[in-house]
Every structure is written in C-alpha cells, then in structure tokens.
Amino acid sequence: MKRKIIIAGLIFSFCYSTPSNVMAAEIVNVNAPAEAYIHADRTERADLIDYVYKIIDGKLYKRLYNFTQEKWVGDWILA
C-alpha cells in the first residue's frame, strides 16, 4: 500500500509540475557608442522604381512607376 502511494505521488508530481520559464538575455556591448543603439532597429530600403510600357496608336510609350509607394513618377514618353 505504501509503495502504491509513493508511485502515485511520483506520477502526480511529474504530470502536474509547472515548467520553468527561461528568458534569453540580450548581450549589450558597453564599449559601443550610443549612436549604434539609436539606429539599430531601423532598416532602410530603396524604392522599387521601374518602367511600365504601353502601346498608344501603334507607338510604344514608357513611364516610370514607383511600385513601393504605388505612384507614377513622370509622364508618358515615347520609347
């Protein structure tokens, strides 16, 4: 009887024990200048600009289009 209680207690403690949380620590370089931390999260990317072509009255025209901002950049010009 005593053995069954011990086994039941062990099973209960393994099944219902709460897992511990482990947090990752960020390594900070104390010798780095303060400016390095200001722009660390910012990623700058160039806009994607390319020509779009169109045929008007049998003539080929082209126009720059900014696909990032979804805007036309210039006017239609004869290609």
N, C-alpha and C positions, 0 to 999 in steps of 0.2 A: 504494500500500500504506500509506504514511504517512497519507494522507488518511482511509482506512478506519479506522485505529486511532484517530485523533483523533475521528472521528464516533462510533465505538463507545464511546470513553471519555466523550464528552459525554452520549450516551444513557444510559450506565450511571450517570453522576453525577446526572442528572436523575431517573431512575427510582428509585434506591436511596438518595437522600439523605434523612436523617431530618428531619422537620419540626420546627421550633422551637415550644416551648410558650410561650404568652403568658398571664401571670396578671393578672387585674384587681385593682387596688388599691382598697381601701375608703378613702374620704375621711372623715377624722375632724376634727370641729370642736374645736380645742383650747380655745376660749373657752367652750364649753358646760359647765354644772355636771356633777358626777359622777352626780347623781341621774338625769340624762337617759339615761345608758347602762345603768343598772340595770334599768329597766323597758322598754327599747327592744324586746325580743323578745316581751314578753307581750301577748297580745290578750285582753281581757275581753269576754265576750258575755253577755247576759241569757238566762235560761232561757226556753224556749218553753212557755208555760202557756196552756191553753185548756179550754173546757168540752166534755165528752162527754155526749151526750144518750142517754136510754134510756126506753123505754115499759114501765111495770110496771102490770099490771091496768088498762090503758087510760089511765093517768096519765103525764104527761111528767116525768121526773126529769133533773137535771143534776148533774155532778160535775166538779171541776177535776182536770186531769191534766197532769203535767209531762212533756212529750214529750222533753225533753233528758235527764232522769235516769230516765225511764220509771217514774214513781211516781205514785200517786194523792195528791192534796194534801188533800182534805177528804172529807166524807161526801156521799152522795146527798141532794139536796134537791129538793123539789117545785118545778118551774119555773113 
